[in-house]
């Protein structure tokens, strides 16, 4: 038995694909080739369509509350529950109480906060009650909001023969009594 000395065998590392610019008619496109010279496809984005994005968002929103180490917290809320509570708090917020000089208090409401409350209320209603039906006037407006094609036909001419182009001579002002006029 013969002992072989050397380095232990390591699997070969895969080479990165090579990008090649290919002329396609008058345009140029970038293609990828692997180490054997075959064309390969690019890696697709993780969220190529709306269904995959919806699945990922669903997974995030339904996940339970966890601590720093990733352990689930007993009685913890899911993220969708926290978002819903925040929306409800925003929609039902009354305002800040401010003490006046005479000892009374007054509720002060910020106009931006009022707009945020309206948007939060709209979102809650849309998600849990349903989207409000579209009025027939709005449907008609959407139909006519697109591009209109108008065909204008040439008018009928009384005299269909074309007239030769006339060259008009420059007019001479009445106060000028010169015989020769030159233009530069």
C-alpha positions as a Markdown table, in Angstrom:
| # | Residue | x | y | z |
|---|---|---|---|---|
| 1 | Unk | 0.0 | 0.0 | 0.0 |
| 2 | Unk | 1.3 | 3.3 | -1.0 |
| 3 | Unk | 0.4 | 6.4 | 0.8 |
| 4 | Unk | -0.1 | 9.5 | -1.2 |
| 5 | Unk | 0.7 | 12.8 | 0.3 |
| 6 | Unk | -0.8 | 16.0 | -0.9 |
| 7 | Unk | -3.7 | 18.3 | -0.4 |
| 8 | Unk | -7.1 | 16.8 | 0.2 |
| 9 | Unk | -9.4 | 17.0 | -2.8 |
| 10 | Unk | -11.6 | 20.0 | -3.0 |
| 11 | Unk | -14.5 | 20.4 | -5.3 |
| 12 | Unk | -14.0 | 22.8 | -8.1 |
| 13 | Unk | -15.6 | 26.1 | -7.7 |
| 14 | Unk | -18.1 | 27.1 | -10.3 |
| 15 | Unk | -17.0 | 29.9 | -12.5 |
| 16 | Unk | -19.2 | 33.0 | -12.8 |
| 17 | Unk | -21.1 | 33.3 | -16.0 |
| 18 | Unk | -19.5 | 35.6 | -18.6 |
| 19 | Unk | -21.5 | 38.5 | -20.0 |
| 20 | Unk | -21.3 | 39.0 | -23.8 |
| 21 | Unk | -22.7 | 41.8 | -25.8 |
| 22 | Unk | -24.5 | 40.4 | -28.9 |
| 23 | Unk | -25.7 | 42.5 | -31.8 |
| 24 | Unk | -29.3 | 41.8 | -32.7 |
| 25 | Unk | -30.0 | 43.7 | -35.9 |
| 26 | Unk | -29.5 | 47.4 | -34.9 |
| 27 | Unk | -29.8 | 46.8 | -31.1 |
| 28 | Unk | -27.3 | 45.3 | -28.7 |
| 29 | Unk | -28.2 | 42.8 | -25.9 |
| 30 | Unk | -26.2 | 41.3 | -23.1 |
| 31 | Unk | -26.2 | 37.5 | -22.9 |
| 32 | Unk | -24.7 | 35.2 | -20.3 |
| 33 | Unk | -22.4 | 32.2 | -21.1 |
| 34 | Unk | -21.4 | 29.5 | -18.6 |
| 35 | Unk | -17.9 | 27.9 | -18.3 |
| 36 | Unk | -18.7 | 25.5 | -21.2 |
| 37 | Unk | -19.7 | 28.2 | -23.6 |
| 38 | Unk | -23.4 | 27.6 | -23.5 |
| 39 | Unk | -25.9 | 30.4 | -23.3 |
| 40 | Unk | -27.7 | 30.5 | -19.9 |
| 41 | Unk | -30.7 | 32.5 | -18.6 |
| 42 | Unk | -30.4 | 35.2 | -16.0 |
| 43 | Unk | -31.6 | 34.7 | -12.5 |
| 44 | Unk | -35.1 | 36.1 | -12.1 |
| 45 | Unk | -36.1 | 38.5 | -9.4 |
| 46 | Unk | -37.6 | 37.0 | -6.3 |
| 47 | Unk | -40.9 | 38.7 | -6.9 |
| 48 | Unk | -41.6 | 38.4 | -10.6 |
| 49 | Unk | -45.4 | 38.6 | -10.3 |
| 50 | Unk | -48.0 | 39.9 | -8.0 |
| 51 | Unk | -48.9 | 36.5 | -6.6 |
| 52 | Unk | -45.4 | 35.9 | -5.2 |
| 53 | Unk | -45.3 | 39.3 | -3.7 |
| 54 | Unk | -48.7 | 38.7 | -2.1 |
| 55 | Unk | -47.5 | 35.4 | -0.6 |
| 56 | Unk | -44.4 | 37.1 | 0.9 |
| 57 | Unk | -46.5 | 39.9 | 2.3 |
| 58 | Unk | -49.0 | 37.4 | 3.7 |
| 59 | Unk | -46.1 | 35.5 | 5.4 |
| 60 | Unk | -44.7 | 38.6 | 7.0 |
| 61 | Unk | -48.1 | 39.9 | 8.2 |
| 62 | Unk | -49.2 | 36.6 | 9.7 |
| 63 | Unk | -45.9 | 35.9 | 11.5 |
| 64 | Unk | -46.2 | 36.1 | 15.3 |
| 65 | Unk | -44.2 | 38.4 | 17.5 |
| 66 | Unk | -40.8 | 37.1 | 18.4 |
| 67 | Unk | -38.0 | 38.2 | 20.7 |
| 68 | Unk | -34.4 | 39.1 | 19.8 |
| 69 | Unk | -33.4 | 35.4 | 19.6 |
| 70 | Unk | -36.3 | 34.4 | 17.4 |
| 71 | Unk | -38.3 | 32.7 | 20.1 |
| 72 | Unk | -42.1 | 33.3 | 19.9 |
| 73 | Unk | -43.5 | 35.4 | 22.6 |
| 74 | Unk | -46.4 | 33.8 | 24.5 |
| 75 | Unk | -49.5 | 36.0 | 23.9 |
| 76 | Unk | -47.7 | 38.0 | 21.3 |
| 77 | Unk | -49.6 | 39.6 | 18.5 |
| 78 | Unk | -49.2 | 39.1 | 14.7 |
| 79 | Unk | -48.0 | 42.0 | 12.7 |
| 80 | Unk | -51.4 | 42.4 | 11.0 |
| 81 | Unk | -53.0 | 42.8 | 14.5 |
| 82 | Unk | -50.4 | 45.6 | 15.4 |
| 83 | Unk | -51.0 | 47.4 | 12.1 |
| 84 | Unk | -54.8 | 47.2 | 12.6 |
| 85 | Unk | -54.6 | 48.6 | 16.1 |
| 86 | Unk | -52.4 | 51.4 | 14.9 |
| 87 | Unk | -54.9 | 52.2 | 12.2 |
| 88 | Unk | -57.7 | 52.2 | 14.6 |
| 89 | Unk | -55.8 | 54.4 | 17.0 |
| 90 | Unk | -55.0 | 56.9 | 14.3 |
| 91 | Unk | -58.6 | 56.9 | 13.0 |
| 92 | Unk | -60.1 | 57.4 | 16.4 |
| 93 | Unk | -57.6 | 60.0 | 17.8 |
| 94 | Unk | -59.3 | 63.1 | 19.1 |
| 95 | Unk | -56.4 | 65.5 | 19.6 |
| 96 | Unk | -54.1 | 66.9 | 22.2 |
| 97 | Unk | -55.3 | 68.7 | 25.3 |
| 98 | Unk | -53.6 | 72.1 | 25.8 |
| 99 | Unk | -53.8 | 74.0 | 29.1 |
| 100 | Unk | -54.7 | 77.7 | 28.6 |
| 101 | Unk | -53.6 | 80.6 | 30.7 |
| 102 | Unk | -57.0 | 80.9 | 32.5 |
| 103 | Unk | -56.7 | 77.3 | 33.7 |
| 104 | Unk | -59.0 | 75.6 | 31.2 |
| 105 | Unk | -58.0 | 73.0 | 28.7 |
| 106 | Unk | -58.7 | 73.0 | 25.0 |
| 107 | Unk | -58.4 | 70.1 | 22.5 |
| 108 | Unk | -56.1 | 71.1 | 19.6 |
| 109 | Unk | -56.2 | 69.0 | 16.4 |
| 110 | Unk | -53.5 | 69.2 | 13.8 |
| 111 | Unk | -54.9 | 69.5 | 10.2 |
| 112 | Unk | -52.3 | 67.0 | 8.9 |
| 113 | Unk | -53.4 | 64.6 | 11.6 |
| 114 | Unk | -57.0 | 65.0 | 10.5 |
| 115 | Unk | -56.0 | 64.0 | 6.9 |
| 116 | Unk | -54.1 | 61.0 | 8.3 |
| 117 | Unk | -57.3 | 60.0 | 10.2 |
| 118 | Unk | -59.4 | 60.2 | 7.1 |
| 119 | Unk | -57.0 | 58.1 | 5.1 |
| 120 | Unk | -56.7 | 55.5 | 7.9 |
| 121 | Unk | -60.5 | 55.3 | 8.2 |
| 122 | Unk | -60.8 | 54.9 | 4.4 |
| 123 | Unk | -58.3 | 52.1 | 4.5 |
| 124 | Unk | -60.1 | 50.3 | 7.3 |
| 125 | Unk | -63.4 | 50.6 | 5.6 |
| 126 | Unk | -62.0 | 49.4 | 2.3 |
| 127 | Unk | -60.3 | 46.4 | 3.8 |
| 128 | Unk | -63.0 | 45.2 | 6.2 |
| 129 | Unk | -66.3 | 46.4 | 4.7 |
| 130 | Unk | -65.4 | 46.3 | 1.0 |
| 131 | Unk | -64.7 | 48.7 | -1.8 |
| 132 | Unk | -67.5 | 51.2 | -2.3 |
| 133 | Unk | -69.4 | 50.7 | -5.7 |
| 134 | Unk | -68.5 | 53.1 | -8.5 |
| 135 | Unk | -71.2 | 55.5 | -9.5 |
| 136 | Unk | -72.5 | 55.3 | -13.1 |
| 137 | Unk | -71.3 | 58.8 | -13.8 |
| 138 | Unk | -67.7 | 57.8 | -12.9 |
| 139 | Unk | -68.0 | 54.7 | -15.2 |
| 140 | Unk | -69.1 | 57.0 | -18.1 |
| 141 | Unk | -66.2 | 59.4 | -17.3 |
| 142 | Unk | -63.7 | 56.5 | -17.4 |
| 143 | Unk | -65.0 | 55.3 | -20.7 |
| 144 | Unk | -64.5 | 58.8 | -22.3 |
| 145 | Unk | -61.3 | 59.5 | -20.5 |
| 146 | Unk | -59.3 | 57.6 | -23.1 |
| 147 | Unk | -57.9 | 58.8 | -26.4 |
| 148 | Unk | -60.5 | 59.9 | -29.0 |
| 149 | Unk | -59.7 | 59.6 | -32.6 |
| 150 | Unk | -61.2 | 62.3 | -34.8 |
| 151 | Unk | -61.0 | 62.0 | -38.6 |
| 152 | Unk | -61.2 | 65.3 | -40.4 |
| 153 | Unk | -61.9 | 65.1 | -44.1 |
| 154 | Unk | -60.5 | 67.7 | -46.6 |
| 155 | Unk | -63.2 | 70.2 | -47.6 |
| 156 | Unk | -64.6 | 70.3 | -51.1 |
| 157 | Unk | -63.0 | 73.0 | -53.2 |
| 158 | Unk | -64.9 | 75.0 | -55.7 |
| 159 | Unk | -62.0 | 75.4 | -58.0 |
| 160 | Unk | -60.0 | 72.2 | -57.9 |
| 161 | Unk | -57.1 | 73.5 | -60.0 |
| 162 | Unk | -54.1 | 74.7 | -58.1 |
| 163 | Unk | -52.9 | 78.2 | -58.7 |
| 164 | Unk | -49.2 | 78.9 | -59.4 |
| 165 | Unk | -47.3 | 80.5 | -56.6 |
| 166 | Unk | -47.1 | 84.3 | -56.8 |
| 167 | Unk | -44.1 | 86.2 | -55.8 |
| 168 | Unk | -45.0 | 89.4 | -54.1 |
| 169 | Unk | -42.8 | 92.4 | -54.6 |
| 170 | Unk | -41.8 | 94.4 | -51.6 |
| 171 | Unk | -44.1 | 97.3 | -51.1 |
| 172 | Unk | -42.7 | 100.8 | -51.1 |
| 173 | Unk | -43.7 | 103.2 | -48.3 |
| 174 | Unk | -45.6 | 106.2 | -49.5 |
| 175 | Unk | -43.2 | 108.7 | -47.9 |
| 176 | Unk | -40.3 | 107.3 | -49.9 |
| 177 | Unk | -39.9 | 108.7 | -53.4 |
| 178 | Unk | -37.0 | 106.7 | -54.6 |
| 179 | Unk | -36.7 | 105.1 | -57.9 |
| 180 | Unk | -34.3 | 102.2 | -57.0 |
| 181 | Unk | -34.9 | 100.1 | -53.9 |
| 182 | Unk | -32.4 | 97.4 | -52.9 |
| 183 | Unk | -32.9 | 94.8 | -50.2 |
| 184 | Unk | -29.9 | 93.3 | -48.3 |
